[in-house]
Amino acid sequence: MSTIAVLRTVRGRNLIAGAGALATAATLGATLMAAPAQATPQSSYGTVTAGNGLIKRQFPSTDSSVKGSLRYHQQVSLTCKVRAQNIEGNTIWYLLRDNTWVSAKYVDNHGYVNYCKDVLRTSRDMLNSVPKGAKG
């Protein structure tokens, strides 16, 4: 039952005090609390589409060192993206949370992924706002 339908039901009836009213309130509270959590994803992620898996690189290039691999259909957290080496018509590479790179040609992304220049600019601005001599 949708939140609006529950609200209409609650407003349209006189609730009897006791277990029925408590159950209705609990249902309404659970419905209202669950909706916002499902509406906003926490971060961008991708799903590997390469049937044989995908190689993770130290830098966004096939000339770069191999730093691991990902399985077919494995989900990974995407930090940001850059334009780099062209892989079969796709020049986008994703930086993963573990600081390795994968070609976007073989990753189906879910959610918006910022360009790394925007992410790094924000980080640099944050570092510049730390007072000199701060510890920790």
Buried (B, 14 or more C-beta within 10 A) or exposed (E): EEEEEBEEBBEEEEEEEEEEEEEBEEBBEEBEEEEEEEEEEEEBBBBBEBEEBBBBBEBBBEEBEEBEBBEEEEBBBBBBBBEBBEBEEBBBBBBBEEEBBBBBBBBEBBEEBBEBEEBEEEEEEEEEEEEEEEEE
